[in-house]
Amino acid sequence: MSLKVILVLLIVAGLIGIAVGYFLRWIHSLGRRGSMELEIKQMMLEAREDAKRITQEADAKAEETLNALKAELKEKTTQLNKTEDRLIKKEDLLDKRQTDIDADVENIKNKIEEVRAFKEKAEALTVERQAELSKIAGLSEAEAKKELLGLVEKQSEEDILIRLQKLEIDGKERFERKAQDILTSSIHRLGNSVIDDIMSTSVKIPSDEVKGKIIGKEGRNIKAFERATGVDVIIDDTPNTITISSFDPIRRHVARIALENLIIDGRIQPAKIEEVVQKAKDEINKTIKEKGEQAAYESGVHNLDPRVIAILGRLHFRTSYGQNVLYHSIEMAHIAGMLAEELGADPYVARAGALLHDIGKAVDHEVQGTHVEIGKRILQKFGVDEAIIKAVIAHHEEYPYETPESIIVQVADAISGGRPGARRDSLENYIQRLEDLEAIAKNFPGVEKSYAIQAGREIRVFVTPENVSDLEAKKMARDIALQIENELKYPGEIKVNVIRESRSVEFAR
């Protein structure tokens, strides 16, 4: 029983505890609700005070902004009123000026009408007076004018002629002085030295023993060398020196280079001579190209065809009256450029025309025609500008002067060739005679080469053995001698030496 009582008591105690706890919790929640309501009321009071303060501040700012806008509006209204008053005044002023202008225009129109009326009246009076004068004098207006002019011309004829003569003389003198000044300036600005062309070249050798090697057994080496080069080799008592003689400078240079290389190599024999001579010719061809390029560069003439430059370089080995033709052409190019600049012509065309004016001389002994005609064909073939060709072909007056540059080239040629000491007539005639001598021999069929040597006292003619027999070679020598006698003038006698040589070559393999 006691356990049940205890359990009942415990249950009752538990229920009482729960009831007491719930009651205490209820009392505590009532206390907290009252506190929160007080806090909410306090916050509402503070929010109302803040809203009232913000509203007051906003009202103050709004009033201040409104006052500022009212002041600005008032100021702008005042400015607009002033501007409107100013525009009204200007409009009144413009209306007044327009009225005055209209009045002036009307006044001008009236005056124009008055002037026109006066002019018509004056013209009518002039016609009337002219008619009266013509009636009194018995002459028309044209006849009176003609008679008056004739009278004035007759009275002033002598004065006019004297004045014209004076102007002509004065103008001529001024033009001559100006021309002399231009030419003198051009010559003084360019003073190239004159390069003398000689007929022989000396080659230094290490010792006189080399002379025997060059001559060879029974002279076969020297004969092979002369045959391959077309020069005359002179071996005399001059120590350590061998002289190469030929009127053709290209041959002399080929022979000099070949001989120097043979001496260095030491193997001097006919087969080696031909090989070395061919290499020397190739080297000369390279030199010709370099000289042409150098001449074009020095003259300021660009964009030329390489074949034109190669032909131009051959003029380095050509002379005209003792004057080197390539240096003469370069000198002319500079002079022509200066003259063109002074006279307002095209400097490039003038320089190019002067540089190429004698290009036909590079091949005139190989091609038929004058060097002007040959040069024209060369330049046309390689597409040179027509203006340059016109400047080239007129320098010997074979063609008319079509451009100012053609006259400038002719003048530059005269300046370069006419300077004291620039040329020697006798040397040119001598070289021309040697060229004519070789040309006569080359005209015969079967001739392979022809060389004039011994200062023109001997001509060596090499024929192709397959085309010319021994008997025909003898007959050819006589025919050449007869043609030389008929066509050339020369002192003394000329030996004609026709050489026919047969070779048989085989290879052992």
VEXMITI-480856 format. One record per residue (C-alpha): x, y, z; residue in three letters; residue number from 0. Coordinates in nm, 2 decimals. Layout:
      x      y      z nugu vogu
      X      Y      Z  Ala  NUM
...
***
This chain:
      x      y      z nugu vogu
   0.00   0.00   0.00  Met    0
   0.28   0.24   0.09  Ser    1
   0.42   0.21  -0.27  Leu    2
   0.09   0.31  -0.43  Lys    3
   0.06   0.60  -0.19  Val    4
   0.41   0.71  -0.28  Ile    5
   0.33   0.68  -0.65  Leu    6
   0.01   0.88  -0.61  Val    7
   0.19   1.14  -0.41  Leu    8
   0.46   1.16  -0.67  Leu    9
   0.20   1.20  -0.95  Ile   10
   0.02   1.47  -0.75  Val   11
   0.34   1.64  -0.67  Ala   12
   0.43   1.63  -1.04  Gly   13
   0.10   1.78  -1.15  Leu   14
   0.13   2.05  -0.89  Ile   15
   0.49   2.12  -1.01  Gly   16
   0.36   2.15  -1.37  Ile   17
   0.08   2.38  -1.27  Ala   18
   0.31   2.60  -1.06  Val   19
   0.56   2.61  -1.36  Gly   20
   0.30   2.70  -1.60  Tyr   21
   0.16   2.97  -1.37  Phe   22
   0.51   3.11  -1.32  Leu   23
   0.57   3.11  -1.70  Arg   24
   0.24   3.29  -1.76  Trp   25
   0.33   3.56  -1.50  Ile   26
   0.68   3.60  -1.67  His   27
   0.53   3.64  -2.02  Ser   28
   0.29   3.90  -1.89  Leu   29
   0.59   4.10  -1.76  Gly   30
   0.78   4.07  -2.09  Arg   31
   0.47   4.18  -2.29  Arg   32
   0.44   4.50  -2.08  Gly   33
   0.81   4.58  -2.14  Ser   34
   0.79   4.53  -2.52  Met   35
   0.48   4.76  -2.54  Glu   36
   0.67   5.02  -2.35  Leu   37
   0.96   4.99  -2.59  Glu   38
   0.73   5.01  -2.90  Ile   39
   0.57   5.32  -2.77  Lys   40
   0.90   5.48  -2.70  Gln   41
   1.02   5.40  -3.05  Met   42
   0.70   5.54  -3.20  Met   43
   0.75   5.87  -3.01  Leu   44
   1.11   5.89  -3.13  Glu   45
   1.00   5.82  -3.49  Ala   46
   0.74   6.09  -3.48  Arg   47
   0.99   6.34  -3.35  Glu   48
   1.24   6.24  -3.63  Asp   49
   0.97   6.27  -3.90  Ala   50
   0.87   6.61  -3.77  Lys   51
   1.24   6.73  -3.77  Arg   52
   1.30   6.59  -4.12  Ile   53
   0.98   6.75  -4.25  Thr   54
   1.08   7.09  -4.10  Gln   55
   1.43   7.06  -4.26  Glu   56
   1.27   6.97  -4.60  Ala   57
   1.03   7.26  -4.58  Asp   58
   1.32   7.49  -4.51  Ala   59
   1.53   7.36  -4.80  Lys   60
   1.23   7.37  -5.04  Ala   61
   1.16   7.73  -4.94  Glu   62
   1.53   7.82  -4.99  Glu   63
   1.54   7.66  -5.34  Thr   64
   1.21   7.82  -5.44  Leu   65
   1.35   8.16  -5.34  Asn   66
   1.67   8.10  -5.55  Ala   67
   1.47   7.99  -5.85  Leu   68
   1.25   8.30  -5.82  Lys   69
   1.56   8.52  -5.81  Ala   70
   1.71   8.35  -6.11  Glu   71
   1.38   8.37  -6.30  Leu   72
   1.36   8.74  -6.22  Lys   73
   1.72   8.80  -6.35  Glu   74
   1.66   8.60  -6.68  Lys   75
   1.33   8.79  -6.73  Thr   76
   1.52   9.12  -6.69  Thr   77
   1.79   9.01  -6.94  Gln   78
   1.53   8.89  -7.20  Leu   79
   1.35   9.22  -7.17  Asn   80
   1.68   9.41  -7.23  Lys   81
   1.76   9.18  -7.53  Thr   82
   1.41   9.24  -7.67  Glu   83
   1.45   9.61  -7.64  Asp   84
   1.80   9.59  -7.82  Arg   85
   1.65   9.38  -8.10  Leu   86
   1.37   9.62  -8.15  Ile   87
   1.61   9.91  -8.18  Lys   88
   1.83   9.72  -8.43  Lys   89
   1.52   9.63  -8.63  Glu   90
   1.43  10.00  -8.64  Asp   91
   1.78  10.09  -8.75  Leu   92
   1.78   9.82  -9.03  Leu   93
   1.45   9.94  -9.15  Asp   94
   1.59  10.29  -9.17  Lys   95
   1.90  10.18  -9.35  Arg   96
   1.70   9.98  -9.60  Gln   97
   1.49  10.29  -9.67  Thr   98
   1.81  10.49  -9.73  Asp   99
   1.95  10.21  -9.96  Ile  100
   1.63  10.20 -10.16  Asp  101
   1.65  10.57 -10.20  Ala  102
   2.02  10.55 -10.31  Asp  103
   1.94  10.28 -10.56  Val  104
   1.67  10.48 -10.71  Glu  105
   1.90  10.78 -10.73  Asn  106
   2.17  10.57 -10.90  Ile  107
   1.92  10.44 -11.16  Lys  108
   1.82  10.80 -11.24  Asn  109
   2.18  10.90 -11.28  Lys  110
   2.25  10.60 -11.50  Ile  111
   1.96  10.70 -11.72  Glu  112
   2.10  11.06 -11.73  Glu  113
   2.45  10.93 -11.82  Val  114
   2.31  10.70 -12.10  Arg  115
   2.12  11.00 -12.24  Ala  116
   2.43  11.22 -12.23  Phe  117
   2.64  10.94 -12.39  Lys  118
   2.38  10.89 -12.67  Glu  119
   2.38  11.27 -12.72  Lys  120
   2.76  11.28 -12.73  Ala  121
   2.78  10.99 -12.98  Glu  122
   2.53  11.16 -13.20  Ala  123
   2.73  11.48 -13.19  Leu  124
   3.05  11.29 -13.27  Thr  125
   2.89  11.12 -13.57  Val  126
   2.75  11.46 -13.68  Glu  127
   3.09  11.63 -13.65  Arg  128
   3.27  11.34 -13.82  Gln  129
   3.02  11.37 -14.11  Ala  130
   3.08  11.74 -14.13  Glu  131
   3.46  11.69 -14.12  Leu  132
   3.44  11.42 -14.39  Ser  133
   3.22  11.66 -14.59  Lys  134
   3.46  11.95 -14.56  Ile  135
   3.78  11.73 -14.61  Ala  136
   3.62  11.51 -14.88  Gly  137
   3.76  11.20 -14.70  Leu  138
   3.59  10.91 -14.52  Ser  139
   3.68  10.81 -14.16  Glu  140
   3.89  10.51 -14.27  Ala  141
   4.07  10.72 -14.54  Glu  142
   4.14  11.00 -14.29  Ala  143
   4.28  10.75 -14.04  Lys  144
   4.50  10.59 -14.30  Lys  145
   4.63  10.92 -14.42  Glu  146
   4.70  11.03 -14.06  Leu  147
   4.88  10.71 -13.97  Leu  148
   5.09  10.73 -14.29  Gly  149
   5.19  11.08 -14.21  Leu  150
   5.29  10.99 -13.86  Val  151
   5.48  10.68 -13.98  Glu  152
   5.67  10.88 -14.24  Lys  153
   5.77  11.14 -13.99  Gln  154
   5.88  10.88 -13.73  Ser  155
   6.02  10.62 -13.97  Glu  156
   6.38  10.72 -13.92  Glu  157
   6.35  10.73 -13.54  Asp  158
   6.18  10.39 -13.54  Ile  159
   6.45  10.23 -13.75  Leu  160
   6.72  10.37 -13.53  Ile  161
   6.54  10.25 -13.22  Arg  162
   6.49   9.91 -13.37  Leu  163
   6.86   9.87 -13.47  Gln  164
   6.97   9.99 -13.13  Lys  165
   6.73   9.73 -12.96  Leu  166
   6.85   9.46 -13.19  Glu  167
   7.22   9.53 -13.13  Ile  168
   7.17   9.56 -12.75  Asp  169
   6.96   9.24 -12.73  Gly  170
   7.21   9.05 -12.94  Lys  171
   7.50   9.17 -12.72  Glu  172
   7.30   9.07 -12.40  Arg  173
   7.22   8.73 -12.54  Phe  174
   7.58   8.67 -12.64  Glu  175
   7.70   8.77 -12.30  Arg  176
   7.45   8.55 -12.13  Lys  177
   7.55   8.25 -12.35  Ala  178
   7.92   8.31 -12.29  Gln  179
   7.85   8.33 -11.91  Asp  180
   7.66   7.99 -11.92  Ile  181
   7.93   7.82 -12.13  Leu  182
   8.21   7.96 -11.93  Thr  183
   8.05   7.85 -11.60  Ser  184
   7.99   7.50 -11.74  Ser  185
   8.35   7.47 -11.86  Ile  186
   8.49   7.60 -11.53  His  187
   8.27   7.37 -11.32  Arg  188
   8.41   7.07 -11.51  Leu  189
   8.78   7.05 -11.58  Gly  190
   8.86   6.68 -11.67  Asn  191
   9.21   6.60 -11.77  Ser  192
   9.27   6.49 -12.12  Val  193
   9.39   6.13 -12.14  Ile  194
   9.64   6.07 -12.41  Asp  195
   9.61   5.76 -12.61  Asp  196
   9.94   5.59 -12.71  Ile  197
  10.03   5.34 -12.98  Met  198
  10.24   5.11 -12.76  Ser  199
  10.24   4.95 -12.42  Thr  200
  10.55   4.84 -12.22  Ser  201
  10.55   4.52 -12.01  Val  202
  10.80   4.47 -11.74  Lys  203
  10.96   4.13 -11.72  Ile  204
  11.17   3.98 -11.43  Pro  205
  11.48   3.93 -11.64  Ser  206
  11.60   3.93 -11.99  Asp  207
  11.61   3.55 -11.99  Glu  208
  11.23   3.56 -12.02  Val  209
  11.27   3.72 -12.36  Lys  210
  11.41   3.39 -12.50  Gly  211
  11.11   3.20 -12.37  Lys  212
  10.87   3.45 -12.52  Ile  213
  11.04   3.42 -12.86  Ile  214
  11.05   3.04 -12.85  Gly  215
  11.23   2.80 -13.07  Lys  216
  11.26   2.95 -13.42  Glu  217
  11.02   3.23 -13.30  Gly  218
  10.72   3.00 -13.28  Arg  219
  10.60   3.14 -12.95  Asn  220
  10.61   3.50 -13.05  Ile  221
  10.45   3.42 -13.38  Lys  222
  10.17   3.23 -13.20  Ala  223
  10.12   3.52 -12.96  Phe  224
  10.11   3.78 -13.24  Glu  225
   9.87   3.57 -13.44  Arg  226
   9.63   3.52 -13.14  Ala  227
   9.64   3.88 -13.02  Thr  228
   9.69   4.08 -13.35  Gly  229
   9.96   4.30 -13.20  Val  230
  10.33   4.35 -13.29  Asp  231
  10.56   4.24 -13.01  Val  232
  10.89   4.43 -13.01  Ile  233
  11.18   4.27 -12.82  Ile  234
  11.49   4.48 -12.83  Asp  235
  11.79   4.56 -12.61  Asp  236
  11.59   4.76 -12.35  Thr  237
  11.65   4.59 -12.02  Pro  238
  11.36   4.40 -11.85  Asn  239
  11.11   4.55 -12.10  Thr  240
  10.90   4.42 -12.39  Ile  241
  10.69   4.66 -12.60  Thr  242
  10.35   4.57 -12.74  Ile  243
  10.25   4.79 -13.04  Ser  244
   9.90   4.82 -13.20  Ser  245
   9.67   5.10 -13.30  Phe  246
   9.38   4.91 -13.14  Asp  247
   9.38   4.97 -12.76  Pro  248
   9.16   4.66 -12.69  Ile  249
   9.42   4.44 -12.86  Arg  250
   9.70   4.60 -12.67  Arg  251
   9.52   4.55 -12.33  His  252
   9.44   4.19 -12.42  Val  253
   9.81   4.13 -12.52  Ala  254
   9.94   4.30 -12.21  Arg  255
   9.72   4.09 -11.97  Ile  256
   9.80   3.77 -12.16  Ala  257
  10.17   3.83 -12.16  Leu  258
  10.18   3.92 -11.79  Glu  259
   9.99   3.60 -11.71  Asn  260
  10.22   3.39 -11.93  Leu  261
  10.53   3.53 -11.75  Ile  262
  10.37   3.45 -11.41  Ile  263
  10.28   3.10 -11.52  Asp  264
  10.61   3.03 -11.68  Gly  265
  10.47   2.78 -11.94  Arg  266
  10.51   2.96 -12.26  Ile  267
  10.40   2.75 -12.56  Gln  268
  10.16   2.80 -12.85  Pro  269
   9.87   2.60 -12.69  Ala  270
   9.91   2.78 -12.36  Lys  271
   9.93   3.11 -12.54  Ile  272
   9.59   3.06 -12.70  Glu  273
   9.43   2.96 -12.37  Glu  274
   9.58   3.26 -12.18  Val  275
   9.48   3.50 -12.46  Val  276
   9.12   3.38 -12.45  Gln  277
   9.11   3.43 -12.07  Lys  278
   9.25   3.78 -12.12  Ala  279
   8.97   3.85 -12.37  Lys  280
   8.71   3.74 -12.11  Asp  281
   8.88   3.97 -11.85  Glu  282
   8.87   4.26 -12.10  Ile  283
   8.49   4.19 -12.16  Asn  284
   8.44   4.21 -11.78  Lys  285
   8.63   4.54 -11.77  Thr  286
   8.42   4.67 -12.06  Ile  287
   8.10   4.60 -11.86  Lys  288
   8.24   4.76 -11.54  Glu  289
   8.35   5.07 -11.74  Lys  290
   8.01   5.11 -11.89  Gly  291
   7.84   5.08 -11.55  Glu  292
   8.08   5.33 -11.40  Gln  293
   8.02   5.58 -11.68  Ala  294
   7.65   5.56 -11.65  Ala  295
   7.67   5.60 -11.27  Tyr  296
   7.91   5.90 -11.29  Glu  297
   7.68   6.07 -11.55  Ser  298
   7.37   6.01 -11.35  Gly  299
   7.20   5.81 -11.63  Val  300
   7.01   5.51 -11.49  His  301
   6.78   5.24 -11.61  Asn  302
   6.97   5.17 -11.93  Leu  303
   6.96   4.82 -12.09  Asp  304
   7.26   4.61 -11.98  Pro  305
   7.34   4.55 -12.34  Arg  306
   7.36   4.93 -12.40  Val  307
   7.59   4.96 -12.11  Ile  308
   7.82   4.68 -12.24  Ala  309
   7.84   4.86 -12.58  Ile  310
   7.91   5.19 -12.40  Leu  311
   8.19   5.04 -12.21  Gly  312
   8.38   4.95 -12.53  Arg  313
   8.43   5.32 -12.58  Leu  314
   8.68   5.31 -12.30  His  315
   8.92   5.16 -12.56  Phe  316
   8.82   5.39 -12.84  Arg  317
   8.98   5.73 -12.92  Thr  318
   8.86   6.02 -13.13  Ser  319
   9.14   6.26 -13.25  Tyr  320
   9.35   6.13 -12.96  Gly  321
   9.07   6.19 -12.70  Gln  322
   8.93   5.89 -12.51  Asn  323
   8.57   5.86 -12.63  Val  324
   8.42   5.73 -12.30  Leu  325
   8.58   6.01 -12.09  Tyr  326
   8.47   6.25 -12.36  His  327
   8.11   6.13 -12.33  Ser  328
   8.12   6.15 -11.95  Ile  329
   8.25   6.50 -11.97  Glu  330
   7.98   6.59 -12.22  Met  331
   7.71   6.44 -11.99  Ala  332
   7.82   6.67 -11.71  His  333
   7.84   6.98 -11.93  Ile  334
   7.50   6.90 -12.10  Ala  335
   7.34   6.86 -11.75  Gly  336
   7.47   7.20 -11.64  Met  337
   7.35   7.37 -11.96  Leu  338
   7.01   7.20 -11.94  Ala  339
   6.97   7.33 -11.58  Glu  340
   7.07   7.68 -11.68  Glu  341
   6.83   7.68 -11.98  Leu  342
   6.53   7.51 -11.83  Gly  343
   6.56   7.19 -12.04  Ala  344
   6.54   6.83 -11.92  Asp  345
   6.88   6.76 -11.75  Pro  346
   6.83   6.38 -11.76  Tyr  347
   6.76   6.37 -12.13  Val  348
   7.05   6.60 -12.20  Ala  349
   7.29   6.39 -11.99  Arg  350
   7.17   6.06 -12.14  Ala  351
   7.19   6.20 -12.50  Gly  352
   7.55   6.33 -12.43  Ala  353
   7.66   6.00 -12.28  Leu  354
   7.53   5.79 -12.56  Leu  355
   7.60   6.03 -12.85  His  356
   7.90   5.83 -12.98  Asp  357
   7.78   5.48 -12.89  Ile  358
   7.79   5.39 -13.26  Gly  359
   8.17   5.43 -13.26  Lys  360
   8.19   5.12 -13.05  Ala  361
   8.09   4.90 -13.34  Val  362
   8.13   5.13 -13.65  Asp  363
   8.42   4.91 -13.78  His  364
   8.19   4.61 -13.77  Glu  365
   7.86   4.75 -13.89  Val  366
   7.79   4.95 -14.21  Gln  367
   7.70   5.32 -14.18  Gly  368
   7.80   5.63 -14.00  Thr  369
   7.83   5.61 -13.62  His  370
   7.52   5.83 -13.59  Val  371
   7.31   5.59 -13.79  Glu  372
   7.46   5.29 -13.61  Ile  373
   7.40   5.46 -13.27  Gly  374
   7.04   5.53 -13.36  Lys  375
   6.97   5.17 -13.46  Arg  376
   7.13   5.04 -13.14  Ile  377
   6.93   5.27 -12.91  Leu  378
   6.60   5.20 -13.10  Gln  379
   6.67   4.82 -13.08  Lys  380
   6.71   4.83 -12.70  Phe  381
   6.41   5.06 -12.63  Gly  382
   6.58   5.38 -12.53  Val  383
   6.35   5.68 -12.48  Asp  384
   6.27   5.86 -12.81  Glu  385
   6.36   6.20 -12.65  Ala  386
   6.71   6.07 -12.58  Ile  387
   6.75   5.93 -12.94  Ile  388
   6.65   6.27 -13.08  Lys  389
   6.92   6.43 -12.87  Ala  390
   7.18   6.18 -12.99  Val  391
   7.12   6.18 -13.36  Ile  392
   7.14   6.56 -13.41  Ala  393
   7.49   6.62 -13.26  His  394
   7.66   6.62 -13.61  His  395
   7.36   6.80 -13.78  Glu  396
   7.28   6.49 -13.98  Glu  397
   6.92   6.53 -13.84  Tyr  398
   6.73   6.85 -13.76  Pro  399
   6.72   6.98 -13.40  Tyr  400
   6.38   6.87 -13.28  Glu  401
   6.43   6.94 -12.90  Thr  402
   6.63   7.18 -12.69  Pro  403
   6.82   6.88 -12.55  Glu  404
   6.95   6.80 -12.90  Ser  405
   7.10   7.15 -12.93  Ile  406
   7.25   7.12 -12.59  Ile  407
   7.42   6.79 -12.68  Val  408
   7.57   6.94 -12.99  Gln  409
   7.70   7.24 -12.79  Val  410
   7.85   7.01 -12.52  Ala  411
   8.02   6.81 -12.79  Asp  412
   8.18   7.13 -12.92  Ala  413
   8.29   7.24 -12.58  Ile  414
   8.44   6.90 -12.48  Ser  415
   8.62   6.85 -12.81  Gly  416
   8.71   7.21 -12.88  Gly  417
   8.91   7.27 -12.57  Arg  418
   9.29   7.33 -12.63  Pro  419
   9.48   7.01 -12.63  Gly  420
   9.17   6.79 -12.62  Ala  421
   9.22   6.63 -12.96  Arg  422
   9.49   6.57 -13.22  Arg  423
   9.39   6.55 -13.58  Asp  424
   9.69   6.37 -13.72  Ser  425
   9.66   6.08 -13.47  Leu  426
   9.29   6.03 -13.57  Glu  427
   9.37   6.03 -13.94  Asn  428
   9.65   5.77 -13.88  Tyr  429
   9.42   5.54 -13.68  Ile  430
   9.15   5.58 -13.94  Gln  431
   9.40   5.47 -14.21  Arg  432
   9.49   5.16 -14.02  Leu  433
   9.13   5.07 -13.97  Glu  434
   9.06   5.12 -14.34  Asp  435
   9.36   4.89 -14.41  Leu  436
   9.22   4.61 -14.20  Glu  437
   8.87   4.67 -14.35  Ala  438
   8.99   4.61 -14.70  Ile  439
   9.14   4.28 -14.61  Ala  440
   8.83   4.16 -14.42  Lys  441
   8.61   4.22 -14.73  Asn  442
   8.77   3.93 -14.91  Phe  443
   8.59   3.59 -14.87  Pro  444
   8.77   3.33 -14.66  Gly  445
   8.95   3.59 -14.44  Val  446
   8.94   3.49 -14.07  Glu  447
   9.13   3.78 -13.92  Lys  448
   9.33   4.08 -14.04  Ser  449
   9.58   4.29 -13.83  Tyr  450
   9.76   4.60 -13.93  Ala  451
  10.10   4.61 -13.76  Ile  452
  10.44   4.78 -13.79  Gln  453
  10.27   5.13 -13.78  Ala  454
  10.07   5.03 -14.09  Gly  455
  10.37   4.92 -14.29  Arg  456
  10.25   4.55 -14.28  Glu  457
   9.91   4.38 -14.28  Ile  458
   9.87   4.02 -14.17  Arg  459
   9.58   3.84 -14.31  Val  460
   9.48   3.50 -14.17  Phe  461
   9.26   3.29 -14.39  Val  462
   9.05   2.97 -14.33  Thr  463
   9.25   2.68 -14.48  Pro  464
   8.93   2.49 -14.57  Glu  465
   8.80   2.78 -14.79  Asn  466
   9.13   2.92 -14.93  Val  467
   9.40   2.71 -15.11  Ser  468
   9.76   2.80 -15.13  Asp  469
   9.72   2.93 -15.49  Leu  470
   9.41   3.14 -15.39  Glu  471
   9.61   3.28 -15.09  Ala  472
   9.88   3.41 -15.33  Lys  473
   9.62   3.56 -15.55  Lys  474
   9.44   3.72 -15.25  Met  475
   9.77   3.88 -15.14  Ala  476
   9.80   4.04 -15.48  Arg  477
   9.44   4.15 -15.50  Asp  478
   9.46   4.31 -15.15  Ile  479
   9.77   4.50 -15.24  Ala  480
   9.61   4.63 -15.56  Leu  481
   9.30   4.74 -15.37  Gln  482
   9.51   4.92 -15.11  Ile  483
   9.70   5.10 -15.39  Glu  484
   9.38   5.22 -15.55  Asn  485
   9.18   5.32 -15.23  Glu  486
   9.44   5.44 -14.97  Leu  487
   9.69   5.71 -14.96  Lys  488
  10.00   5.62 -14.76  Tyr  489
  10.38   5.69 -14.74  Pro  490
  10.63   5.42 -14.85  Gly  491
  10.51   5.07 -14.90  Glu  492
  10.28   4.82 -14.72  Ile  493
  10.36   4.45 -14.69  Lys  494
  10.06   4.22 -14.74  Val  495
  10.12   3.89 -14.56  Asn  496
   9.85   3.63 -14.62  Val  497
   9.89   3.34 -14.38  Ile  498
   9.73   3.00 -14.44  Arg  499
   9.79   2.75 -14.16  Glu  500
   9.66   2.39 -14.14  Ser  501
   9.62   2.20 -13.81  Arg  502
   9.54   1.84 -13.75  Ser  503
   9.43   1.76 -13.39  Val  504
   9.36   1.41 -13.25  Glu  505
   9.30   1.29 -12.89  Phe  506
   9.45   0.97 -12.75  Ala  507
   9.20   0.80 -12.52  Arg  508
***
